[in-house]
Amino acid sequence: MPMPSLPPLALAALLGAGLVMPASAAGWRSDASGAGARTAGYADGGGFETIWLSCAGSSPGRLTLRFSGFAAGLPLDTAYTVVISADGIAFLQETRPVPRTGGGHDLARTAAFADVQPLIDALKRGKTVEVSAPAGRTTLPLTGSGKALTALEAGCKG
């Protein structure tokens, strides 16, 4: 039996009222508003996940890199190396577990923007990125990363 569907005008009215939200495609995006962004990374329908970068604190020039889905079952008092490979070029990131909103932990590193710039440049021009950590690895497309990370640079570099 076919599922009933909403007439196009009714669907448009619900979308316009914010009562129905279209599904977001997975990909790279930023939280840009105006000239720059405070966060950019991979999002799969909802918030940022797997890998994202944010301005660190209120002073310009520092970033926090976060990796979700890789800290499950790991001791919380140890540093872990996350390898980010953009089109075959590897970047080693020393991380520590940090609490995640809603429970659990992510792996994170805070660094000077200049220290992370080579990674950002590789992510902006690459086609795929592999994120490898002690608790797993995944490969993601970099479609949209150039635009998202350029907005982050404008918002965080200061």
Secondary structure as GFF3:
##gff-version 3
##sequence-region A 1 158
A	DSSP	alpha_helix	8	16	.	.	.	ID=ss1
A	DSSP	beta_strand	27	30	.	.	.	ID=ss2
A	DSSP	beta_strand	39	43	.	.	.	ID=ss3
A	DSSP	beta_strand	48	55	.	.	.	ID=ss4
A	DSSP	beta_strand	62	67	.	.	.	ID=ss5
A	DSSP	beta_strand	80	86	.	.	.	ID=ss6
A	DSSP	beta_strand	89	99	.	.	.	ID=ss7
A	DSSP	beta_strand	105	112	.	.	.	ID=ss8
A	DSSP	alpha_helix	113	125	.	.	.	ID=ss9
A	DSSP	beta_strand	128	133	.	.	.	ID=ss10
A	DSSP	beta_strand	136	141	.	.	.	ID=ss11
A	DSSP	alpha_helix	145	156	.	.	.	ID=ss12
###
